[in-house]
Amino acid sequence: MSVDPSSIPFFGAPQPPQPGGGDRPAGPPPIVVPDQQLVTQLLDQMQLKHVVDEEGDLTAPWEGFRVYYMFRGEQKELFAVRSFYDRSYPLEQKGEILDLIDEWNRETLWPKVYTHTHEDGVVRLIGESQMIVGTGVNLDYFVNTTANWTQAAVGFEQWMVERLGLQQEVEGEGGEDSPEDEG
């Protein structure tokens, strides 16, 4: 099962009612120091399933990968969205995979993707986007960036499936027929 990145609802911060009505903006959105509760509210409004893992990180699982929403640093000043992709690649294919993720990293802003080679020689991919939030950040910027990073994590998985020609394999796992099989 693949997820269409455009199916993730746009999440914009609700605008407070304007005093006295009218169409005049009330000013810039507030500056906030984001925390896990804000990210949880964002995921709820995006209608994404999520859990808190044993390390206390907020995680949104998809079929084939997981997206983690983490605050790091002494003061929790670094916000990171990390995607751990389940598909494994043999060490012999690492050169090809590096060429593909170099292409992705050149052509997109996020997530920046890198490989992790396990001791047994299995290669997996990790995507990561980060921002410093300790001194505060515009609420709209934080919300929209987090939603875009989530969408991009889903988009990368689909991009890799297309680039490696794995579409039939992925559709076969879900029991769907490919259009070439009809006729």
KELO-480829 format. One record per residue (C-alpha): residue number from 1; x, y, z; residue in three letters. Coordinates in Angstrom, 1 decimal, padded with zeros to 4 digits. Example, Ala and Ser with C-alpha at 12.3 -4.5 7.8 and 13.67 -1.06 7.14 Angstrom:
<recs>
1|012.3|-004.5|007.8|ALA .
2|013.7|-001.1|007.1|SER .
</recs>
This chain:
<recs>
1|000.0|000.0|000.0|MET .
2|001.4|003.4|-000.9|SER .
3|000.3|006.7|000.3|VAL .
4|-000.2|009.6|-002.0|ASP .
5|001.6|012.6|-000.5|PRO .
6|-001.2|014.9|-001.7|SER .
7|-003.7|012.8|000.4|SER .
8|-002.1|014.2|003.6|ILE .
9|-004.4|017.1|004.5|PRO .
10|-003.0|020.6|004.5|PHE .
11|-002.7|021.8|008.1|PHE .
12|-002.8|025.5|008.6|GLY .
13|-003.0|027.0|012.0|ALA .
14|-006.6|028.1|012.7|PRO .
15|-006.9|031.8|012.6|GLN .
16|-008.3|033.4|015.7|PRO .
17|-011.5|035.4|015.3|PRO .
18|-010.9|039.0|014.4|GLN .
19|-011.9|041.6|017.1|PRO .
20|-014.8|043.5|015.7|GLY .
21|-015.0|041.3|012.7|GLY .
22|-013.7|042.6|009.4|GLY .
23|-011.1|041.2|007.1|ASP .
24|-008.1|043.0|008.5|ARG .
25|-005.3|040.6|009.7|PRO .
26|-004.8|040.6|013.5|ALA .
27|-001.0|040.6|013.0|GLY .
28|001.6|037.9|012.6|PRO .
29|001.1|034.4|014.1|PRO .
30|002.6|033.9|017.5|PRO .
31|006.1|032.8|018.2|ILE .
32|006.1|029.5|020.0|VAL .
33|008.6|027.1|021.4|VAL .
34|007.3|023.8|019.9|PRO .
35|007.0|020.7|022.0|ASP .
36|005.7|017.2|021.6|GLN .
37|002.2|018.2|022.6|GLN .
38|002.1|020.7|019.7|LEU .
39|003.3|018.0|017.3|VAL .
40|000.7|015.6|018.6|THR .
41|-002.0|018.1|017.9|GLN .
42|-000.6|018.7|014.4|LEU .
43|-000.6|014.9|013.7|LEU .
44|-004.2|014.6|015.1|ASP .
45|-005.4|017.4|012.8|GLN .
46|-003.6|015.8|009.9|MET .
47|-005.5|012.6|010.8|GLN .
48|-002.3|010.6|011.0|LEU .
49|-002.0|007.6|013.3|LYS .
50|000.8|008.0|015.8|HIS .
51|002.3|006.5|019.0|VAL .
52|004.9|007.4|021.5|VAL .
53|007.7|004.8|021.4|ASP .
54|009.7|003.3|024.3|GLU .
55|012.2|006.2|024.1|GLU .
56|009.5|008.8|024.3|GLY .
57|009.6|009.9|020.7|ASP .
58|006.4|010.5|018.7|LEU .
59|006.2|008.1|015.8|THR .
60|003.8|007.9|012.8|ALA .
61|004.0|004.5|011.2|PRO .
62|003.4|003.8|007.5|TRP .
63|003.6|000.5|005.6|GLU .
64|007.3|000.2|004.8|GLY .
65|008.6|003.1|007.0|PHE .
66|008.2|005.1|010.2|ARG .
67|008.5|008.9|010.7|VAL .
68|009.8|010.1|014.1|TYR .
69|009.2|013.5|015.5|TYR .
70|012.0|014.2|018.0|MET .
71|013.2|017.0|020.2|PHE .
72|016.9|016.8|021.0|ARG .
73|019.5|018.8|022.9|GLY .
74|019.9|019.9|026.5|GLU .
75|017.0|022.3|026.2|GLN .
76|015.1|020.3|023.5|LYS .
77|016.2|023.1|021.1|GLU .
78|016.5|020.9|018.0|LEU .
79|013.4|019.5|016.3|PHE .
80|014.1|016.6|013.9|ALA .
81|011.8|014.6|011.7|VAL .
82|013.5|011.3|010.8|ARG .
83|012.2|008.6|008.5|SER .
84|013.4|005.1|008.8|PHE .
85|012.7|003.1|005.7|TYR .
86|012.2|-000.7|006.1|ASP .
87|013.3|-001.8|002.7|ARG .
88|016.8|-003.4|002.9|SER .
89|019.4|-003.5|000.2|TYR .
90|022.4|-005.8|-000.1|PRO .
91|025.8|-004.3|000.3|LEU .
92|026.6|-005.0|-003.3|GLU .
93|023.8|-002.6|-004.3|GLN .
94|025.0|000.3|-002.1|LYS .
95|026.7|002.1|-005.0|GLY .
96|023.5|002.2|-007.0|GLU .
97|021.6|003.3|-003.9|ILE .
98|024.1|006.1|-003.2|LEU .
99|023.8|007.4|-006.7|ASP .
100|020.0|007.5|-006.3|LEU .
101|020.0|009.3|-003.0|ILE .
102|022.6|011.7|-004.3|ASP .
103|020.2|012.6|-007.0|GLU .
104|017.3|013.0|-004.5|TRP .
105|019.5|015.2|-002.2|ASN .
106|020.5|017.4|-005.1|ARG .
107|017.0|017.9|-006.4|GLU .
108|015.0|018.3|-003.2|THR .
109|015.2|020.3|000.0|LEU .
110|014.1|017.5|002.3|TRP .
111|014.4|015.0|003.7|PRO .
112|018.2|014.7|003.3|LYS .
113|018.6|010.9|002.9|VAL .
114|021.6|008.8|003.9|TYR .
115|022.5|005.1|004.2|THR .
116|023.1|003.1|007.3|HIS .
117|025.0|-000.2|006.9|THR .
118|024.3|-002.7|009.6|HIS .
119|027.0|-005.1|010.8|GLU .
120|025.4|-007.9|008.8|ASP .
121|025.9|-005.9|005.6|GLY .
122|022.3|-004.9|005.1|VAL .
123|021.9|-001.3|003.9|VAL .
124|018.9|000.8|005.0|ARG .
125|017.9|004.4|004.3|LEU .
126|017.2|007.2|006.7|ILE .
127|015.7|010.6|005.9|GLY .
128|016.2|013.6|008.1|GLU .
129|015.1|017.2|008.4|SER .
130|015.9|019.5|011.3|GLN .
131|015.3|023.0|012.6|MET .
132|016.4|024.9|015.7|ILE .
133|013.4|025.8|017.7|VAL .
134|014.8|026.7|021.2|GLY .
135|014.4|030.4|020.9|THR .
136|010.9|030.1|019.3|GLY .
137|009.6|029.9|015.8|VAL .
138|006.6|031.4|014.0|ASN .
139|003.7|029.0|014.6|LEU .
140|002.6|028.9|010.9|ASP .
141|006.1|028.3|009.8|TYR .
142|006.5|025.4|012.2|PHE .
143|003.2|023.8|011.3|VAL .
144|003.6|024.1|007.6|ASN .
145|007.2|022.9|007.6|THR .
146|006.4|019.9|009.8|THR .
147|003.5|019.0|007.4|ALA .
148|005.7|019.4|004.4|ASN .
149|008.5|017.3|005.9|TRP .
150|006.0|014.6|006.6|THR .
151|004.7|014.8|003.0|GLN .
152|008.3|014.7|001.7|ALA .
153|009.1|011.6|003.7|ALA .
154|006.1|009.8|002.1|VAL .
155|007.2|011.2|-001.3|GLY .
156|010.7|009.8|-001.0|PHE .
157|009.4|006.3|-000.4|GLU .
158|007.3|006.6|-003.6|GLN .
159|010.2|008.1|-005.5|TRP .
160|012.5|005.2|-004.6|MET .
161|009.8|002.6|-005.6|VAL .
162|009.5|004.3|-009.0|GLU .
163|013.3|004.7|-009.5|ARG .
164|014.0|001.1|-008.6|LEU .
165|011.1|-000.3|-010.6|GLY .
166|009.5|-001.8|-007.6|LEU .
167|005.9|-000.7|-008.3|GLN .
168|004.7|-004.2|-009.3|GLN .
169|006.3|-005.7|-006.2|GLU .
170|004.7|-003.1|-003.9|VAL .
171|001.3|-003.4|-005.6|GLU .
172|001.6|-007.2|-005.4|GLY .
173|002.0|-007.0|-001.7|GLU .
174|-001.4|-005.2|-001.4|GLY .
175|-003.1|-007.6|-003.8|GLY .
176|-003.7|-005.0|-006.5|GLU .
177|-003.2|-005.8|-010.2|ASP .
178|-001.0|-003.5|-012.2|SER .
179|-002.5|-002.0|-015.3|PRO .
180|-000.2|-004.0|-017.5|GLU .
181|-001.8|-007.2|-016.1|ASP .
182|-005.2|-006.3|-017.4|GLU .
183|-006.4|-006.8|-020.9|GLY .
</recs>
